[in-house]
Amino acid sequence: MSAKMKVLVTGGCGYIGSHTLVDLIDNGYEVVSADNLSNGTEAALDGVEKVTGVRVQNYKVDLTDLTATKSIFKDHPDIQGIIHFAAFKSVGDSVFNPIGYFDNNLNSLLNVLRCAEEFDAPYFIFSSSCSVYGNTKALPVVESTPFEEAESPYARTKQMGEQIIRDFAKKEGNVNSVLLRYFNPAGAHESAELGEAPGTLANNLVPVITETAIGKRKSMTVFGDDYDTRDGSCVRDYIHVMDLANAHVKSLEYLAESRNETKADIFNLGIGEGVTVLEAINAFEKVTKQKLNYTLGDRRGGDVVSIYADPNNSMRALHWKPTRSIEEIMLTAWNWEKARTKPSEIIA
Ligand code: WQD
């Protein structure tokens, strides 16, 4: 089968990027990765190769360096699609390093957009985040829900990134963009050959749960059980990473078939269900039959009380449907944790 088109995946060695490479290859796309390995290793491409049989070429390039970024497109003038994942993404770190976050996340975006225009890559997909909504009370959020104040510099870079692309779209040109607002990505590929691989111990809930269950941590803390929610813990919209990956493939088709309504269409990628922290823990214990060692602790600064999506626009326009539940998230995350953990890492 001839490849559909060549797609550059920036951040291809990261969590969502590597899973998206798998879905792109499974759907007949030719792929190239650009990743400076600041938050991942090429081991992710080993997993992609085990699952697909394809060894993806990675350019270890700092995308804030325009000359280096252009070199990728000079090697691959037939790149038509760009999926731009590469960015710093730690909410907590961004508070202590705002300049580093603005420099990296915005200058890499500007350079990739420059190349999309100069090398005539007409389809551009931007990795945005539900954090652009801030602490909104308008739930479930739809794409037209106004932004509240960004809770972190990380969230601000996503708000500003979206504005940059929308202004870029207003000028005449061949580049058409889709902005995808991820809710809470979690889980792992069913093969347990790839998954979320934080360099150090994780910050996000699902990998913290699996690290605790396997014994990399003695216990974990539920950050707050006194919120105004059904059980007092925060509510999030957890979406399986493979469902999220498939939304990127569907977005490429959406652009390639000229179904886009504007040159910068926006979509929420959640499943439309809010799950509390305690419900997520219960789901883990149910599917894995593992008792989790956790304590109820203080709230975490910067946490939004509750956020979940209305995904209907995405499902209708992208012909996309998330199919995996919180239980599937927990099972695949647990299988991945068991596959990747070395005995020397167990402390409890
Ligand atoms: C989820 C819930 C915590 C750890 C962030 C970014 C978002 C996206 C995903 C990039 C919260 C609670 C967590 C723990 C806990 N990142 N929790 N104990 O903060 O919703 O979203 O990561 O795109 O943009 O904002 O994700 O998994 O850190 O937290 O109780 O040890 O789990 O308080 O309520 P978050 P999270």
Boltz pocket constraint, residues with backbone or C-beta under 6 A from the ligand:
constraints:
  - pocket:
      binder: B
      contacts: [[A, 89], [A, 91], [A, 128], [A, 129], [A, 130], [A, 131], [A, 182], [A, 183], [A, 184], [A, 185], [A, 203], [A, 204], [A, 205], [A, 206], [A, 208], [A, 220], [A, 221], [A, 222], [A, 223], [A, 224], [A, 234], [A, 235], [A, 236], [A, 277], [A, 300], [A, 303], [A, 304]]
      max_distance: 6.0
